[in-house]
Amino acid sequence: MIKEIAPGIYERRVHPEGVDWFLNTYLIVLDQANLYIDSGLGSKAIEELSAFSESTKPNVLIYTHYHFDHVWGSGALSFAKVIACEPFNSLLQDDFELSYAYFKELQEGKVSAVYADTLIEYKTQVGPLTLYPAPGHTADGLIIHDTRTGLVFMGDNLPDDQKGLLPEISDPEAYLKTLLLVQSLHPKTLLGSHCDEVSADRLEPMLKSLPSRVKV
């Protein structure tokens, strides 16, 4: 299912058979480019979203992190730029074949490993969007702030739907810094890869639930 969640911003949601989670991927049509956030479980995700793109504009892909359900569909289009955070490429290289062997029954269309040609380590601007390194769930986490709408795309730094206040966290101290960063942006709405959109009010209880897992 694809819906327009704000002018020029599209969310595709798929419910893979046999698992208890759904997956959101996104397209933002900017003046400068068609910008895709993650590429899903195979080429079908981007192919379906591309129906809402503008063919005269270049395509750009941003990865929120290296996990299989966020990267498999990247061969669907030719991208002028593929953006991720360090150490995305090394993590993808180590994980791709194992993840495919284990989860290949979930694929949608063709699967390929497309590495990032632009690896960011600091705040980066792409038109009206600001990209931030956001580790916590993984070392290579990345979030996107749309300054026009107040939307923050958090990937898996939000928990799966109905799975509590916190996602799976690899580095609690880094995750605390990521939540504080998001809070400092004063967002209106938070968007995740496996949940419905949530109000920014959710950040406060998330922060309060974290200190017992973080060394002060």
C-alpha positions as CSV (number, residue, x, y, z in Angstrom):
1,M,0.0,0.0,0.0
2,I,1.3,3.5,-0.9
3,K,-0.1,6.7,0.6
4,E,0.9,10.3,0.4
5,I,1.6,11.3,4.0
6,A,2.5,14.9,3.2
7,P,2.7,16.9,-0.1
8,G,5.3,15.0,-2.3
9,I,6.1,12.5,0.4
10,Y,5.0,8.9,-0.1
11,E,5.1,5.9,2.2
12,R,5.0,2.3,1.0
13,R,4.0,-0.3,3.5
14,V,4.2,-4.1,3.0
15,H,3.3,-6.9,5.4
16,P,5.6,-9.8,4.5
17,E,4.0,-13.2,4.9
18,G,5.2,-15.3,7.8
19,V,6.6,-12.5,10.0
20,D,4.9,-10.3,12.7
21,W,6.2,-7.0,11.4
22,F,5.5,-4.6,8.5
23,L,8.0,-2.5,6.6
24,N,7.8,1.2,5.5
25,T,9.9,2.7,2.8
26,Y,9.6,6.3,1.5
27,L,9.9,8.6,-1.5
28,I,10.3,12.3,-1.2
29,V,10.0,14.3,-4.4
30,L,12.2,17.3,-4.1
31,D,12.9,20.2,-6.5
32,Q,16.4,18.7,-6.9
33,A,15.7,14.9,-7.0
34,N,13.5,12.0,-6.3
35,L,14.8,10.9,-2.9
36,Y,14.2,7.3,-1.7
37,I,14.6,6.4,1.9
38,D,15.6,2.7,2.1
39,S,14.9,0.2,-0.7
40,G,13.0,-2.6,1.1
41,L,13.0,-6.3,0.6
42,G,13.6,-6.3,-3.2
43,S,13.2,-4.3,-6.4
44,K,9.4,-4.2,-6.2
45,A,9.5,-1.6,-3.4
46,I,11.3,1.1,-5.4
47,E,9.6,0.1,-8.6
48,E,6.2,0.8,-7.0
49,L,7.2,4.0,-5.4
50,S,8.8,5.3,-8.7
51,A,5.3,5.6,-10.1
52,F,5.0,8.7,-8.0
53,S,8.4,10.2,-8.9
54,E,9.2,12.8,-11.5
55,S,11.1,11.2,-14.5
56,T,13.0,14.4,-15.3
57,K,14.8,14.4,-11.9
58,P,17.7,12.3,-10.8
59,N,17.2,9.6,-8.2
60,V,19.0,9.6,-4.9
61,L,18.9,6.8,-2.3
62,I,19.5,7.2,1.4
63,Y,20.0,4.2,3.6
64,T,19.0,4.5,7.3
65,H,21.2,1.4,8.1
66,Y,22.6,-1.8,6.6
67,H,20.0,-4.4,7.7
68,F,18.6,-6.6,4.9
69,D,15.0,-5.3,4.9
70,H,16.4,-1.8,4.2
71,V,18.8,-2.5,1.3
72,W,17.7,-5.4,-0.9
73,G,15.8,-3.4,-3.5
74,S,18.5,-1.0,-4.5
75,G,19.1,-2.5,-7.9
76,A,15.7,-1.4,-9.1
77,L,16.9,2.1,-10.4
78,S,20.0,3.9,-11.4
79,F,20.9,6.3,-8.6
80,A,22.9,9.5,-9.1
81,K,24.0,9.2,-5.5
82,V,23.6,6.6,-2.7
83,I,24.1,8.0,0.8
84,A,24.7,6.2,4.0
85,C,26.7,6.6,7.3
86,E,30.0,5.0,8.2
87,P,30.5,2.1,8.5
88,F,27.6,1.1,6.3
89,N,29.6,-0.5,3.4
90,S,31.7,-2.7,5.6
91,L,28.6,-3.8,7.6
92,L,26.7,-4.6,4.4
93,Q,29.6,-6.6,3.0
94,D,29.8,-8.7,6.2
95,D,26.0,-9.2,6.4
96,F,24.6,-9.5,3.0
97,E,25.1,-13.1,2.0
98,L,24.2,-14.4,5.5
99,S,21.0,-12.3,5.6
100,Y,20.0,-13.4,2.1
101,A,20.5,-17.1,3.0
102,Y,18.4,-16.7,6.1
103,F,15.6,-14.4,4.9
104,K,15.4,-15.0,1.1
105,E,11.8,-16.2,1.3
106,L,10.8,-12.6,2.2
107,Q,12.2,-11.1,-1.0
108,E,10.0,-8.9,-3.2
109,G,11.4,-9.0,-6.8
110,K,15.1,-8.9,-7.4
111,V,17.7,-8.6,-4.6
112,S,21.1,-6.9,-5.0
113,A,23.8,-5.4,-2.8
114,V,24.3,-1.7,-3.8
115,Y,27.0,0.0,-1.7
116,A,26.9,3.7,-0.8
117,D,29.1,6.0,-2.8
118,T,28.7,8.8,-0.3
119,L,29.4,8.0,3.4
120,I,28.7,10.8,5.8
121,E,30.0,11.3,9.3
122,Y,28.5,14.7,10.1
123,K,25.4,16.7,9.6
124,T,24.7,16.9,5.8
125,Q,22.2,18.9,3.8
126,V,20.3,17.6,0.8
127,G,18.0,20.3,-0.4
128,P,15.5,21.0,2.5
129,L,16.5,17.7,4.2
130,T,19.1,17.5,6.9
131,L,20.8,14.1,7.4
132,Y,22.3,13.2,10.7
133,P,24.4,10.2,11.9
134,A,22.2,8.5,14.5
135,P,23.8,5.4,15.9
136,G,22.1,3.3,18.6
137,H,20.1,0.6,16.9
138,T,23.2,0.0,14.7
139,A,26.6,1.7,14.4
140,D,25.7,3.2,11.0
141,G,22.3,4.7,11.8
142,L,21.1,7.7,9.9
143,I,18.0,9.9,10.4
144,I,16.5,12.5,8.0
145,H,14.8,15.7,9.1
146,D,12.4,17.4,6.7
147,T,12.6,21.0,7.9
148,R,9.5,21.9,5.8
149,T,7.1,19.5,7.5
150,G,8.7,18.8,10.8
151,L,8.9,15.1,9.9
152,V,11.9,13.0,11.2
153,F,12.5,9.7,9.5
154,M,14.1,7.5,12.2
155,G,14.4,4.1,10.5
156,D,14.7,1.4,13.2
157,N,15.6,3.9,15.9
158,L,11.9,3.7,16.6
159,P,10.6,0.4,18.0
160,D,8.4,-2.0,16.0
161,D,4.7,-1.5,16.3
162,Q,3.3,-2.6,19.6
163,K,6.8,-3.7,20.8
164,G,7.3,-1.2,23.6
165,L,9.0,2.1,23.9
166,L,12.5,1.2,22.7
167,P,13.9,-0.7,19.6
168,E,16.6,-3.3,19.7
169,I,19.7,-1.3,20.7
170,S,23.3,-2.2,20.0
171,D,24.8,0.8,21.9
172,P,22.6,2.4,24.6
173,E,24.9,5.4,25.2
174,A,24.9,6.2,21.5
175,Y,21.2,5.8,21.3
176,L,20.7,8.2,24.2
177,K,22.6,10.8,22.2
178,T,20.5,10.1,19.1
179,L,17.2,10.6,21.1
180,L,18.5,13.9,22.5
181,L,19.5,15.0,19.0
182,V,16.0,14.2,17.7
183,Q,14.5,16.1,20.6
184,S,16.6,19.1,19.8
185,L,15.2,19.3,16.3
186,H,11.7,20.0,17.8
187,P,10.0,17.6,15.3
188,K,6.2,17.4,14.9
189,T,6.1,13.7,13.8
190,L,8.4,10.7,13.9
191,L,8.4,8.1,11.2
192,G,9.8,4.6,11.6
193,S,10.4,1.6,9.4
194,H,8.2,-0.8,11.3
195,C,5.6,1.4,13.1
196,D,2.8,3.9,12.5
197,E,3.8,7.6,12.6
198,V,4.0,8.9,16.2
199,S,4.0,12.3,17.8
200,A,7.2,13.8,19.0
201,D,5.7,13.6,22.5
202,R,6.9,9.9,22.4
203,L,10.5,11.0,22.9
204,E,10.1,11.9,26.5
205,P,8.9,8.5,27.7
206,M,11.5,6.9,25.5
207,L,14.2,8.9,27.2
208,K,12.8,8.1,30.7
209,S,12.8,4.4,29.9
210,L,16.5,4.4,28.9
211,P,18.7,5.5,31.9
212,S,18.6,2.1,33.6
213,R,20.3,0.7,30.4
214,V,22.9,3.5,30.1
215,K,26.0,4.1,32.2
216,V,25.9,7.6,33.6
